[in-house]
Amino acid sequence: MSIGVLRYRFIYVARNMELDEHAGRPIWYIFNTKSREAIGRIIYYPPWRQFVATFSEESVWSTGCLDDVAKAIGHITKNWNKAEADNGEGD
């Protein structure tokens, strides 16, 4: 799966295409659309068997930002599961 950048109203999410992984799955970085500052990550969390968001300690989140994060996690999960089904593994 090659996502590149996912753009939303308040955030955008980008994957580092180098070997940047957590629990054997890629890491996506969450950036503020206006400041372009990195404000969190989307990672795979093995105890819950799903992708989750972790946020920078000093970041502040509105419901709109959190909705964008939920959409991004949904998109990543859907494409990861599709890639696993199509290829026997995710990208």
N, C-alpha and C positions, 0 to 999 in steps of 0.2 A: 504494500500500500504506500503510495507516495502522495502525501497530503500537501506538503509545502507549508502554506500559511492559510489559516482559517480566519476570516475577518468578520467581526460582529460590530455592533454599535459602539460599545464602550471598551472592548478589548480585542486583541488579536492573539492568536496562538500559533507558535512556530516550533517546528521540530528541528533540533540540531541533527543534521544528517551524518555526523561523525558517530563514533561508538559511544553514545551517551545513553546508557540504559539504567533501568531500575527494575530489579526482579525479572531480568530477561526480556523486558519490554522497553520500547523507546520512551523518552521523556519529551513532553511538549512544554514549552515555556509560555507563560501568560504575560502579555505586555499591555500597558495602558495605551489606548489609541492616541490620546492627546500628547502625553509626555514621552511615550515610547519606552518608559521605564519597565523593567522586568518586575512583576508584582506577584508571581506565583508559578507553580508548575502543575502539570497534570501527569500523574504517574500511575502505574499499576500497583494496587495494594493487595498482595497475596492473601492475607487473612479474610478479606471480603470478596476476593476473586473478581475484582472490578477496578476500573480506572477511577481515581479520585483526584481532587484538587488539594494542593497545599498552598498556603498563602504567605507572603512575606510578612514579617512581624508588624511592620509599621504601615501596612496598606489598609485602606478603608474601602468597604464594599457596599454598594447600594443594591437594591433588589434587581435593578436593571443589569448591573455587572454580574450578579450571581446568576441571573437568567442566561446571560451570554455564556458563562462558564458551564452551566448545565447543558446548553446546546452543544458546546464544543465537546464535552465528555460524551454526549450521546452520539455525535458524529464520529468521534474516534473509536468508540466502542463498536458501533455498527460496522465501520470499515475494518476494524481489527477482526471481528467475528467473521465477516465475509471473507477476508483474506485467509483466515484459518480454514474455513470450509472449502474455499476454492483451491488452496495450495497445500493444505495440511498443516499450515503454520501461518502466523501473522507476520507483518513487516514492521 
